[in-house]
Amino acid sequence: MVNQERLIQEFLELVQIDSHSGKEGKIAKVLKEKLENLGLEVIVDNAGEKVGGETGNLIAKLKGTTASGETILFSCHMDTVKPGEGVKPVIKEDVIYSDGTTILGGDNKAGIAAVLEGIRVIKENNIPHGDIEVAFSIWEEGGLFGAKYLDYGKINAKYGFVLDSGGSPGEIITTGPCQDKVNAKIFGKPAHAGVAPEEGISAIMIAARAIENMKLLRIDEETTANVGVITGGEATNIVTPMVEIKAESRSLREDKLDAQTAHMVEAFEKAAADFGGKVEMDVERMYPPFNIAEGEEIITKVQEAFSQIGLESYTAATGGGSDTNILNGNGIKAVNLGIGEKKPHTLEEHIHIKDLVNSAKMVAEIVKVFA
């Protein structure tokens, strides 16, 4: 029932619309029209005003044809990472790539195309369905800001399906981590490095001592931590007075995250004290974890949907954050579904046409089983 050629052409259309984070105005306008042409009522919330973007999130609703159907939500993000302007898609042996000068944008426009085609299949074939809600979010990349500022008062769904995982259709992400931002400004004391270095306090040495004493990278099977950015210093003949460090910690368990973050903060503070400097910490919980138990209705029904279209399903955990975390944190039980996004955020990003087609089938079948 999925129209493969129509689906491919729509995906190619979407990836050629520039939509870096914060600049989703063009694609939001196109998608609003597409959703309205499918018979959905569409509103644009005020998330864009809160984060300084061109548009808010799109929230769309299709009234159900059966009173017994469960209200469900499909969610994807409209933005892409850089370089994502001037995408020129290329099809080679049933795989869609960019021309190699940009990302492709299948993250997350493959999900958007699958949702649109899945709803078309439902409409064209008069398939009974409950209320369907759609949220196309802004600024997911780099902070999940669209989902954080989504107008949840406009959402009625009990269950949500985020189409934004790199596994092939059949993958059901049921567990995701919480994350802390752990940033530090380390202050030493400037001095001439050749004339009177003993009068200075090196912020670089403080940073080095702190990092040396930290547990980083893979902490255990549930927890990771990383120092990602270090900036500071002006010249080799100046004892560096200030260094900025951007780091993170993640865990599938909040107690472990609390412990890892506290350990990192303590390492910074102790190193600063040892050298006679000081440190200013900026710690922020970026998103909560989620964990959907095996056997819950959302899992069993999605597994049923995959079985109906001949795909093997499996549940998995992820170390990455997504809008799924935010939806769960706002009372919508949600899972992240694999749609075959391969090598996202790179110039080698690509998607197999069969995965694009199966993703659209998945959307339509999920609607059917929840009706």
N, C-alpha and C positions, 0 to 999 in steps of 0.2 A: 504493500500500500504506500510505502514511502516512494516519492518521485525522486529518484537518484539524481537525474540531470538538474532538476529544479533546485534540489538541495545543494549541489555542487556550485551552481551559478550564484545562489544566494550567499554561500560562504565566500566565494571569490569576491563578490560585491562588498561584503562586510569588511574583509581584511584590507581592502583598498581605501577604506575611510580612515583617515588619520584620527587617532584617539589616545594620545598619550595621557597619562594620569593628570587630571585637572583640566583636560582639554577634550572632553567627551561631548561637547555641544552638537557637533555635526552628526555623530552616530546616534545620539539620543533622539534627534529630530527624525532621522530615518526610521529608527526602531519604533518610535511612537506611532508613526504613520502605518507601519507594517502591522503592529498590534491592533490598531483601530480598524484596519481593513479586514482583520480576522474576527472582528466583532467584540474585541475586548474593550472595556472601559479603562482609560489610562489617565493617571495623574503623575505629576512631577513634584516630588517633595522638596523641602528646602535644605537638603544636605549640602548642596553646592554653596549656598550662602555661608554655611558654617565652616567649610573647609577652603573657601576661596576658589571654587571651580566654576566652570562655564554653565553647568546644569546640575540638577539634583538627580536622585535615583528615579528610575521609571518603576511605577507600581501599577500593574495591570490585572484586571479581573474578568473572567469569563464565567457567567452564571451557569450553574449546573442544569442538566436536563433530568436529573433524578434526585429526589429528596433524600435518598438513603446514602448517597455518595459522600465520602470524607473530603473536606476541603484540603487541598494540597498546594504546596508552593514550589515553583521551580525558580532557581536563582543562578545567575551568572554575572560576571562583571564586564563592563563595557571598555575599560581602559586597557592599555598595553604598556609594556616597558619600552625603553629606548634601545636601539634605534628602530622606530616603528612608523616613520613617515615615508610616504611614497612606496609602499609595499607593492611589489610586482610578483604576483603568485605564478608559479610554474607547475604544471602537472607532468610527472615522469613516472611511467609504469604504475599507474594507479595510486601514486603518492603525491600530495600537494606540498610544495616547498615555496620559499621566497626565491628571488633571483640570487640570493647570497649576500646582498648588500644591506639587508634589514632582517629583523625577525619576521616571522610569518603572521603572527597575531592569532594563531589557533587558540592560544591562551589569552582570551577565553571566548573568542568569536566562534569557535567550533561548537561550544556549548550553546551559544545564542542561536546559531543556525539550527541546531538539533531541536531546541525548544520550539522555534517557529514552525519547523516542518512537522514535528510531532503533533502540535495543535492543529495544523492544517489537515493532517490525516484524520484526526478525531472529527473535525468539522465536515470534511468532504464525505466521510463514510457514515455520518449520523450515528457515531458511537456514543452510547449513553455515558454521561460523566457527571461527577459532582462539581462543585465550584473549583475552578482552577485559578490560582494566583501566580503572577510572575513578578519577580524583582530583578531588574537589570541595574546593577549598582555601579557607582562611580568610584574611582580612586582606591581600588582594592590593592593594587601593587604598592608596596611601601608603607602600608599602615591599616588596611581594611577600613578606611575612613567612611566609605559609602555605607557599608553595613552597620558601622557604629552609629551613624546618624540617620539611619533609615527610620521612616515614620512608622513605627510598629503599631500605632493605633489604627493604621489602615490595613493591617494584616490580620486575617482570621484563621489562617491555616494552623492545624495542629502539627503537621509533618512538613518538612522541607527537604528538597533535593537540590544540592549544589552540583552543577556539572562542571567540575574544574580540577579533575585529577588526571595524572598522566597515564594511569593504567588503562588497558583496553576495556571496552564495555564488558561488564561482568564484575569489575572491581567495586567493592562497597567499603569506603573508608568509614569505620565506626569509632575510631579513637584518634584524637589529635591532641597536641601538647598545649600547655600555656606557655607564655613567653614574657620575660622581663627585659626591658631596655636597661642597661647598666652603663651609664656614661659618667666620666670623671674629668674634672679639671684639676690638674696638679700644679701647685704653685711652689716654686723654689725661690732663688734670689740671684739676680744677675751679677756678674762680675767679669772683668777682663780675663779671658782664659789663659793669656800668656803672661800677664803682669801680676795678677792677684787672684788666681783661681780659688785659693783657700778661703776667700771672702764670699764666694758664691755657694749656692745650693742648686744642684742640677736637678731640674724637674725630670729630665730624661733618666737619670739614675734612679729616682724615686719610682718612675713608671716601670723601669726594668726590674727593680727589686719586687715590686708588687706582682708583676706578671710571672716572674720566676717562681713565686710562692703560691700561685693559683693552680687549682685543678682545672684544666681546660680540655676542650674538644669532647671526646666521648667519656662521660663520667661513669655511666652505667647504661644498662639496656633501655632505660627510660629517660635519661637526662644528658643534655649536651650543654656546652658553653664555649664561647668564642670571643676573642678580642679581634675586631675587624678593621678598625681605623685608628691610626695614631698620627696626630699632627702637632707640630711645634718646632720651635727653634728658628733662628734667623741667620746666624753665621757661626763659623767654627771658632771664632775668637771670642764668643760670648757664652758664658755658662748659662745654659737655657733656663729662663725663669718660669716658663709655663708650657705645659703639654696638655692636649685634649685627647681623650681616649673614648672610643665608642665600642661598646661590647654588648653581649646578650647572653642570656641563659634560657634554656627551655627544658621542660619535663612533662611527661604524661601525668605526673602527680604534683599537686600544688605544694604538699609538704616538702617534697624533694626540691622543687623550684625555690621555695622560701629558703631552704638551707643553702643551696648553691649560690643564690644571690647574696645572702648574708656573708658567705665565705669570701666572695669577690670584693664586697664592700670592705670587709675587715682587712683584706690584704692591701687594698689601697690606703686605708687609714693607718695601718701599722707602718707601712713603708714610709709614708709622709712623716709620721712621728719620729721614726728612726733617723731620718736625715734632717729633721728640724724644719721641714716644709709643712704645707697644709694641702688638703684636698677638699673639693666641693663635689658631692655626689648627686646625680640625678637618676633616680630609679623609678621606673614606671611599669606597671603590669599592662602589657599591650593587648592581651586577650586571654580569656579563660580556656581551660581544657574542655574536651567533651569525650564521653564514653558511652556508646549505646550498646546495651547488653545483647548478646545472642538470644534469639527467641522472641524479642520484642516485635510488635506488629509491623513497625516500619521495615524491619529487616526481613521478616518472613514474606511480606507482600512484595518487596523488591525482588527477593529470590524467586518468588512465583512468576513475576514479570519476566525475568531473565529466562526462566525455564520455558515459558510460553513462546519465546522467540528463538529458542535453541541455543542460548548462550550459557556457559558454565559460570556460576557466580562464586565469589569468595569474599570474605571479609578481611580487612587489613587495618593496620595502624599507620600513621604518618608522623614524621617529625616536623612537618611544615604547618604553618597557619593558613587559614582561608576564611572566607565568609561563613563557613560552616561553624567555626568557633563562636562567632558573634551571634548567629541565629540561635544556637543552643543556649548561649548565655542570656538570650532574651525570651526564653520559654518556648521556642519552636524546636521540636525534636528533629534534628537534621543530620543527614549523612552526605558525604562527598562521593560522587560517582565518577568512575573512570570513563573518559571519552577519547583516549588515545592521543593526547597532546604529547608529542615526543620532542625531547631536547628544548623545552621552552626557555625563553630568555637568552637564546643563542641564535647566531646566524644560520645554524643548521636545523632550526625548528621545522618540523614537518608533521603531517597527519596522513594516515592511510585512508583512502576513500571508504573502504569497508568499515572502518571504525566510525567515520562520520555518519554513514548510513545506519549502522547498528545503534548509534547514540540516539538518532531520531526515532528508530523503532522502540528503543527503551523508553523514551518519553511517552509515546503513545500507549505502550503497554502498561506503564505505571498508572497512567490515567485510568485505563480499563480496570485494572485489578482493584483500585481504590474506589471504583464506582459500585 
